[in-house]
């Protein structure tokens, strides 16, 4: 059998990339000697760094003509046998098409967010199973991967990021802590600041731990509103790059978050998670671990 050369395409975002990690793991377990590369947007390369299931991580730069040409050269270089597109958008399907691979596997138009993009695939599948993790496994199983006995999320944490987080926690006198992540991308996903404040006070009363409030670019006001409602001792707000955020979440006693990237990152790292859900369906998009807790108001 000729050597298998796979390209996985999931350009973003954080939670969606995490939900595709078990598919890459299943492919590696089935084809231990295969070439498996992954194309991802540059901002998310850190999520895949150190992943032993992958041979190469290709930073798919679409911000300039030179970047696009470099990306195209990188995906065409291995003479791929199969591309698997987990994203089902025009930009991802077009990258799969221009790779030159004879097999291009993706979702059907009825499932894809940009349905007509599926015309660029040679094989189109309806997803099986309830969760996005299961949906992604559908695609790699069509490529020959065996259904995994155990779901794994390979994420590597750098020693430098561990050291940075250790210093930050020491600076604020934190040893045991939990994490509140009040952002959510959509306003409809976000829990009110006063609710987080009430939760914080109750957790401090019960456990004696303080909280770290994590937030992303443009979400500083959300973190500040939470801190204003929390009372004393005030939680500590930290804006962290992706690597240090991984190191922080892995150490947390538990993490409370809406349906957003850091929730799925924490769950994948093994931290106990409480997911706060409104308009999105936790059966499809919830934290994957059976030990995690989901609270939902579908009418929020």
C-alpha positions in Angstrom: 0.0 0.0 0.0 1.5 3.4 -0.9 2.3 5.8 1.9 -0.7 7.8 3.0 -0.3 11.6 2.9 -3.1 13.5 4.6 -3.8 17.2 5.0 -6.4 18.2 7.6 -8.0 21.6 7.2 -9.5 23.4 10.2 -8.4 27.0 10.0 -10.2 28.2 13.1 -11.6 28.9 15.7 -10.2 27.7 19.1 -13.1 25.5 20.1 -13.6 24.0 16.6 -9.9 23.1 16.3 -10.0 21.4 19.7 -13.1 19.4 18.6 -11.1 18.2 15.6 -8.1 17.0 17.6 -9.6 13.5 18.3 -10.1 13.0 14.5 -6.4 13.6 13.9 -5.6 11.2 16.8 -7.8 8.5 15.3 -6.1 9.0 11.9 -2.6 8.7 13.5 -3.6 5.6 15.5 -4.8 3.9 12.3 -2.0 5.0 10.1 1.1 5.3 12.3 3.5 5.8 9.4 1.4 8.3 7.5 2.3 11.9 6.7 -0.4 14.0 8.5 -0.3 17.8 8.2 -2.7 20.4 9.4 -3.5 23.8 7.9 -4.6 26.4 10.4 -4.7 30.1 10.7 -1.5 31.6 12.2 -3.2 32.8 15.4 -4.1 29.2 16.3 -0.8 27.5 15.4 0.0 27.3 19.2 -2.9 24.9 19.7 -1.2 22.4 17.5 2.4 22.9 18.5 4.0 19.8 19.9 1.1 17.6 18.8 2.7 14.2 18.2 -0.1 13.1 15.9 1.0 15.7 13.3 4.1 15.8 11.1 3.7 19.5 10.1 1.5 22.5 11.0 1.0 24.8 8.1 0.2 28.4 9.0 -2.4 29.3 6.3 -1.7 33.0 5.8 -4.4 34.6 3.7 -3.6 38.2 4.5 -1.4 38.8 1.5 -0.7 37.4 -2.0 2.8 36.2 -0.8 1.2 34.5 2.2 -1.4 32.8 0.1 1.2 31.6 -2.4 3.4 30.3 0.4 0.4 28.4 1.9 -0.4 26.9 -1.5 3.2 25.8 -2.0 3.2 24.2 1.5 0.0 22.2 1.0 1.0 21.0 -2.5 4.6 20.0 -1.6 3.8 16.5 -0.1 1.8 15.3 -3.1 -1.1 14.5 -0.9 -3.3 11.4 -1.2 -6.2 12.9 0.8 -7.5 16.2 2.2 -10.1 16.2 5.0 -11.9 19.6 5.5 -13.6 19.8 8.9 -14.6 23.5 8.3 -16.9 23.4 5.3 -16.4 27.0 4.3 -15.4 28.4 0.9 -12.0 29.3 2.2 -11.3 25.8 3.5 -12.8 23.9 0.6 -10.9 26.0 -1.8 -7.6 25.2 0.0 -8.5 21.6 -0.2 -9.3 21.8 -3.9 -6.1 23.7 -4.8 -3.9 21.2 -2.9 -4.1 18.8 -5.8 -5.1 15.8 -3.7 -7.2 13.2 -5.6 -9.4 12.6 -2.6 -11.1 15.6 -0.8 -13.5 14.6 2.0 -15.9 17.0 3.6 -19.5 17.5 4.8 -22.6 17.5 2.6 -24.1 20.9 1.5 -27.0 20.4 3.9 -24.6 20.4 6.9 -21.9 22.8 5.7 -22.2 26.4 6.9 -21.5 27.5 3.3 -23.3 24.7 1.5 -22.1 25.3 -2.1 -18.5 24.9 -0.9 -19.1 21.1 -0.8 -19.0 20.9 -4.6 -15.2 21.1 -4.3 -15.1 17.8 -2.4 -14.9 14.4 -4.1 -16.7 12.8 -1.1 -19.4 14.4 0.9 -20.8 12.9 4.1 -23.6 13.5 6.6 -22.1 13.6 10.1 -22.9 10.8 12.5 -23.3 11.1 16.3 -24.5 14.0 18.4 -21.4 16.0 19.1 -19.0 18.0 16.8 -16.2 15.6 17.9 -18.3 12.7 16.5 -19.0 14.7 13.3 -15.3 15.2 12.7 -14.6 11.5 13.3 -17.1 10.7 10.5 -14.8 12.3 8.0 -11.6 10.6 9.1 -13.4 7.2 9.3 -14.4 7.7 5.6 -10.7 8.1 4.9 -10.0 4.7 6.6 -9.5 5.6 10.2 -10.8 3.2 12.8 -13.3 4.4 15.4 -11.3 5.2 18.5 -11.8 3.3 21.7 -10.7 6.4 23.7 -11.1 10.0 22.8 -7.9 12.1 23.3 -7.1 15.7 22.9 -3.3 16.1 22.5 -2.3 19.5 23.8 1.3 20.4 24.7 2.3 23.0 27.3 5.7 24.7 27.0 7.9 25.0 30.1 8.3 28.7 29.4 4.5 29.2 29.6 4.4 27.2 32.8 7.1 29.5 34.3 5.3 32.6 33.2 2.1 31.5 34.8 3.9 30.5 38.0 5.3 34.0 38.2 2.0 35.7 37.5 0.2 33.6 40.2 2.9 34.3 42.7 2.8 38.0 42.0 -0.9 38.0 43.0 -0.5 35.6 45.9 -2.5 32.8 44.2 -1.9 29.1 44.8 -5.3 27.4 44.7 -7.7 29.2 42.4 -10.6 28.7 40.0 -11.2 30.5 36.7 -14.1 32.6 35.5 -14.2 33.3 31.8 -17.1 35.8 31.2 -16.6 36.4 27.5 -18.4 34.5 24.8 -18.1 36.1 21.4 -21.9 36.7 21.0 -23.6 38.8 23.6 -26.4 36.2 23.8 -23.8 33.7 25.1 -22.6 35.9 27.9 -23.9 35.5 31.5 -24.6 38.8 33.3 -21.7 40.2 35.3 -23.7 40.3 38.6 -24.4 36.5 38.3 -20.7 35.8 38.0 -20.2 38.1 41.0 -22.7 36.2 43.1 -21.1 32.9 42.0 -17.7 34.2 43.0 -18.8 35.2 46.4 -20.4 31.8 47.0 -17.3 30.0 45.8 -15.0 32.0 48.0 -17.3 31.3 51.0 -17.4 27.6 50.4 -13.9 26.8 49.3 -11.7 29.8 50.3 -10.2 30.0 46.8 -9.9 33.2 44.8 -10.6 33.4 41.1 -8.6 34.4 38.0 -10.8 36.1 35.5 -9.6 35.4 31.9 -10.6 37.4 28.9 -9.6 37.9 25.3 -8.9 41.0 23.2 -11.7 43.4 23.3 -13.2 41.8 26.4 -11.5 43.9 29.1 -14.7 45.7 30.0 -16.5 42.4 30.5 -13.8 41.3 33.0 -13.9 44.7 34.8 -17.7 44.5 35.1 -17.4 41.1 36.8 -14.7 42.3 39.2 -16.9 45.3 40.2 -19.7 43.0 41.2 -17.5 40.4 42.9 -16.6 42.2 46.1 -13.6 41.4 48.2 -11.2 39.8 48.1 -11.3 40.8 44.4 -10.5 38.3 41.7 -7.5 38.8 39.5 -7.9 39.6 35.8 -5.3 38.2 33.5 -5.0 38.8 29.7 -2.8 35.8 28.6 -1.5 34.6 25.3 -2.7 31.2 24.2 0.3 29.2 25.6 0.1 30.7 29.1 -3.7 30.4 29.1 -3.3 26.7 28.5 -0.9 26.4 31.5 -3.3 28.4 33.7 -6.4 26.5 32.8 -4.7 23.1 33.4 -4.0 24.2 37.0 -7.4 25.5 37.8 -9.6 23.8 40.5 -12.5 24.4 38.1 -13.4 26.7 35.2 -16.8 28.4 34.6 -17.4 29.7 31.1 -19.9 30.2 28.4 -19.7 28.3 25.1 -16.5 29.7 23.9 -12.9 28.6 23.1 -11.4 28.6 26.6 -14.3 26.4 27.9 -13.4 23.7 25.4 -9.7 24.2 25.9 -10.0 23.8 29.7 -12.1 20.6 29.2 -9.5 19.2 26.8 -6.8 19.9 29.3 -8.6 17.9 32.0 -9.8 20.8 34.2 -13.2 20.4 35.7 -15.6 22.6 33.7 -19.0 24.2 34.2 -20.4 25.4 30.9 -23.1 28.1 30.8 -25.3 27.7 27.7 -28.0 29.7 26.2 -28.7 29.6 22.4 -26.2 27.0 21.5 -26.9 23.3 22.0 -24.6 21.6 24.5 -25.4 18.2 23.1 -23.7 19.3 19.8 -21.3 22.0 21.1 -20.8 21.3 24.8 -17.6 20.2 26.7 -16.9 16.7 25.6 -16.0 15.1 29.0 -18.8 13.3 30.7 -17.6 14.6 34.0 -18.1 18.2 33.0 -21.3 20.1 34.0 -23.6 22.1 31.7 -26.2 24.6 32.8 -28.6 25.8 30.1 -31.3 28.3 29.6 -32.4 27.7 25.9 -34.5 30.8 25.9 -31.6 33.1 26.9 
